[in-house]
Amino acid sequence: MGFFRNAYKNIADARQRQADRFVNGALSRMDDESLKSLGKSRAELRRNSSSSFML
């Protein structure tokens, strides 16, 4: 059962990263005042978007 558990975990992790990129892109199009009301900042969005991927 370990193979299927690992495969499911890898798929779920990949989908989470994809969702995070989508949300980060949508938030980056908002103005600074709206971001501030959500408790986010441009610097935080830049930090979150600069994740490295292994090829």
Phi and psi in radians as a Rosetta constraint file:
Dihedral C 1 N 2 CA 2 C 2 CIRCULARHARMONIC -1.059 0.35
Dihedral N 2 CA 2 C 2 N 3 CIRCULARHARMONIC -0.650 0.35
Dihedral C 2 N 3 CA 3 C 3 CIRCULARHARMONIC -1.070 0.35
Dihedral N 3 CA 3 C 3 N 4 CIRCULARHARMONIC -0.832 0.35
Dihedral C 3 N 4 CA 4 C 4 CIRCULARHARMONIC -1.187 0.35
Dihedral N 4 CA 4 C 4 N 5 CIRCULARHARMONIC -0.631 0.35
Dihedral C 4 N 5 CA 5 C 5 CIRCULARHARMONIC -1.115 0.35
Dihedral N 5 CA 5 C 5 N 6 CIRCULARHARMONIC -0.786 0.35
Dihedral C 5 N 6 CA 6 C 6 CIRCULARHARMONIC -1.139 0.35
Dihedral N 6 CA 6 C 6 N 7 CIRCULARHARMONIC -0.724 0.35
Dihedral C 6 N 7 CA 7 C 7 CIRCULARHARMONIC -1.092 0.35
Dihedral N 7 CA 7 C 7 N 8 CIRCULARHARMONIC -0.783 0.35
Dihedral C 7 N 8 CA 8 C 8 CIRCULARHARMONIC -1.102 0.35
Dihedral N 8 CA 8 C 8 N 9 CIRCULARHARMONIC -0.747 0.35
Dihedral C 8 N 9 CA 9 C 9 CIRCULARHARMONIC -1.078 0.35
Dihedral N 9 CA 9 C 9 N 10 CIRCULARHARMONIC -0.762 0.35
Dihedral C 9 N 10 CA 10 C 10 CIRCULARHARMONIC -1.109 0.35
Dihedral N 10 CA 10 C 10 N 11 CIRCULARHARMONIC -0.716 0.35
Dihedral C 10 N 11 CA 11 C 11 CIRCULARHARMONIC -1.151 0.35
Dihedral N 11 CA 11 C 11 N 12 CIRCULARHARMONIC -0.776 0.35
Dihedral C 11 N 12 CA 12 C 12 CIRCULARHARMONIC -1.103 0.35
Dihedral N 12 CA 12 C 12 N 13 CIRCULARHARMONIC -0.710 0.35
Dihedral C 12 N 13 CA 13 C 13 CIRCULARHARMONIC -1.122 0.35
Dihedral N 13 CA 13 C 13 N 14 CIRCULARHARMONIC -0.735 0.35
Dihedral C 13 N 14 CA 14 C 14 CIRCULARHARMONIC -1.125 0.35
Dihedral N 14 CA 14 C 14 N 15 CIRCULARHARMONIC -0.711 0.35
Dihedral C 14 N 15 CA 15 C 15 CIRCULARHARMONIC -1.172 0.35
Dihedral N 15 CA 15 C 15 N 16 CIRCULARHARMONIC -0.626 0.35
Dihedral C 15 N 16 CA 16 C 16 CIRCULARHARMONIC -1.138 0.35
Dihedral N 16 CA 16 C 16 N 17 CIRCULARHARMONIC -0.756 0.35
Dihedral C 16 N 17 CA 17 C 17 CIRCULARHARMONIC -1.090 0.35
Dihedral N 17 CA 17 C 17 N 18 CIRCULARHARMONIC -0.684 0.35
Dihedral C 17 N 18 CA 18 C 18 CIRCULARHARMONIC -1.125 0.35
Dihedral N 18 CA 18 C 18 N 19 CIRCULARHARMONIC -0.757 0.35
Dihedral C 18 N 19 CA 19 C 19 CIRCULARHARMONIC -1.129 0.35
Dihedral N 19 CA 19 C 19 N 20 CIRCULARHARMONIC -0.702 0.35
Dihedral C 19 N 20 CA 20 C 20 CIRCULARHARMONIC -1.082 0.35
Dihedral N 20 CA 20 C 20 N 21 CIRCULARHARMONIC -0.723 0.35
Dihedral C 20 N 21 CA 21 C 21 CIRCULARHARMONIC -1.123 0.35
Dihedral N 21 CA 21 C 21 N 22 CIRCULARHARMONIC -0.710 0.35
Dihedral C 21 N 22 CA 22 C 22 CIRCULARHARMONIC -1.103 0.35
Dihedral N 22 CA 22 C 22 N 23 CIRCULARHARMONIC -0.828 0.35
Dihedral C 22 N 23 CA 23 C 23 CIRCULARHARMONIC -1.130 0.35
Dihedral N 23 CA 23 C 23 N 24 CIRCULARHARMONIC -0.730 0.35
Dihedral C 23 N 24 CA 24 C 24 CIRCULARHARMONIC -1.076 0.35
Dihedral N 24 CA 24 C 24 N 25 CIRCULARHARMONIC -0.700 0.35
Dihedral C 24 N 25 CA 25 C 25 CIRCULARHARMONIC -1.131 0.35
Dihedral N 25 CA 25 C 25 N 26 CIRCULARHARMONIC -0.726 0.35
Dihedral C 25 N 26 CA 26 C 26 CIRCULARHARMONIC -1.166 0.35
Dihedral N 26 CA 26 C 26 N 27 CIRCULARHARMONIC -0.711 0.35
Dihedral C 26 N 27 CA 27 C 27 CIRCULARHARMONIC -1.166 0.35
Dihedral N 27 CA 27 C 27 N 28 CIRCULARHARMONIC -0.582 0.35
Dihedral C 27 N 28 CA 28 C 28 CIRCULARHARMONIC -1.201 0.35
Dihedral N 28 CA 28 C 28 N 29 CIRCULARHARMONIC -0.306 0.35
Dihedral C 28 N 29 CA 29 C 29 CIRCULARHARMONIC -1.518 0.35
Dihedral N 29 CA 29 C 29 N 30 CIRCULARHARMONIC -0.078 0.35
Dihedral C 29 N 30 CA 30 C 30 CIRCULARHARMONIC -1.468 0.35
Dihedral N 30 CA 30 C 30 N 31 CIRCULARHARMONIC 2.736 0.35
Dihedral C 30 N 31 CA 31 C 31 CIRCULARHARMONIC -1.341 0.35
Dihedral N 31 CA 31 C 31 N 32 CIRCULARHARMONIC 2.867 0.35
Dihedral C 31 N 32 CA 32 C 32 CIRCULARHARMONIC -1.089 0.35
Dihedral N 32 CA 32 C 32 N 33 CIRCULARHARMONIC -0.631 0.35
Dihedral C 32 N 33 CA 33 C 33 CIRCULARHARMONIC -1.151 0.35
Dihedral N 33 CA 33 C 33 N 34 CIRCULARHARMONIC -0.717 0.35
Dihedral C 33 N 34 CA 34 C 34 CIRCULARHARMONIC -1.153 0.35
Dihedral N 34 CA 34 C 34 N 35 CIRCULARHARMONIC -0.712 0.35
Dihedral C 34 N 35 CA 35 C 35 CIRCULARHARMONIC -1.071 0.35
Dihedral N 35 CA 35 C 35 N 36 CIRCULARHARMONIC -0.743 0.35
Dihedral C 35 N 36 CA 36 C 36 CIRCULARHARMONIC -1.086 0.35
Dihedral N 36 CA 36 C 36 N 37 CIRCULARHARMONIC -0.669 0.35
Dihedral C 36 N 37 CA 37 C 37 CIRCULARHARMONIC -1.164 0.35
Dihedral N 37 CA 37 C 37 N 38 CIRCULARHARMONIC -0.418 0.35
Dihedral C 37 N 38 CA 38 C 38 CIRCULARHARMONIC -1.574 0.35
Dihedral N 38 CA 38 C 38 N 39 CIRCULARHARMONIC -0.071 0.35
Dihedral C 38 N 39 CA 39 C 39 CIRCULARHARMONIC 1.433 0.35
Dihedral N 39 CA 39 C 39 N 40 CIRCULARHARMONIC 0.408 0.35
Dihedral C 39 N 40 CA 40 C 40 CIRCULARHARMONIC -2.026 0.35
Dihedral N 40 CA 40 C 40 N 41 CIRCULARHARMONIC 2.882 0.35
Dihedral C 40 N 41 CA 41 C 41 CIRCULARHARMONIC -2.428 0.35
Dihedral N 41 CA 41 C 41 N 42 CIRCULARHARMONIC 2.809 0.35
Dihedral C 41 N 42 CA 42 C 42 CIRCULARHARMONIC -1.067 0.35
Dihedral N 42 CA 42 C 42 N 43 CIRCULARHARMONIC -0.709 0.35
Dihedral C 42 N 43 CA 43 C 43 CIRCULARHARMONIC -1.074 0.35
Dihedral N 43 CA 43 C 43 N 44 CIRCULARHARMONIC -0.714 0.35
Dihedral C 43 N 44 CA 44 C 44 CIRCULARHARMONIC -1.132 0.35
Dihedral N 44 CA 44 C 44 N 45 CIRCULARHARMONIC -0.709 0.35
Dihedral C 44 N 45 CA 45 C 45 CIRCULARHARMONIC -1.110 0.35
Dihedral N 45 CA 45 C 45 N 46 CIRCULARHARMONIC -0.712 0.35
Dihedral C 45 N 46 CA 46 C 46 CIRCULARHARMONIC -1.128 0.35
Dihedral N 46 CA 46 C 46 N 47 CIRCULARHARMONIC -0.718 0.35
Dihedral C 46 N 47 CA 47 C 47 CIRCULARHARMONIC -1.086 0.35
Dihedral N 47 CA 47 C 47 N 48 CIRCULARHARMONIC -0.746 0.35
Dihedral C 47 N 48 CA 48 C 48 CIRCULARHARMONIC -1.251 0.35
Dihedral N 48 CA 48 C 48 N 49 CIRCULARHARMONIC -0.467 0.35
Dihedral C 48 N 49 CA 49 C 49 CIRCULARHARMONIC -1.466 0.35
Dihedral N 49 CA 49 C 49 N 50 CIRCULARHARMONIC -0.274 0.35
Dihedral C 49 N 50 CA 50 C 50 CIRCULARHARMONIC -1.669 0.35
Dihedral N 50 CA 50 C 50 N 51 CIRCULARHARMONIC 0.886 0.35
Dihedral C 50 N 51 CA 51 C 51 CIRCULARHARMONIC -1.525 0.35
Dihedral N 51 CA 51 C 51 N 52 CIRCULARHARMONIC 2.545 0.35
Dihedral C 51 N 52 CA 52 C 52 CIRCULARHARMONIC -1.656 0.35
Dihedral N 52 CA 52 C 52 N 53 CIRCULARHARMONIC 2.534 0.35
Dihedral C 52 N 53 CA 53 C 53 CIRCULARHARMONIC -2.085 0.35
Dihedral N 53 CA 53 C 53 N 54 CIRCULARHARMONIC 2.411 0.35
Dihedral C 53 N 54 CA 54 C 54 CIRCULARHARMONIC -1.523 0.35
Dihedral N 54 CA 54 C 54 N 55 CIRCULARHARMONIC 2.356 0.35
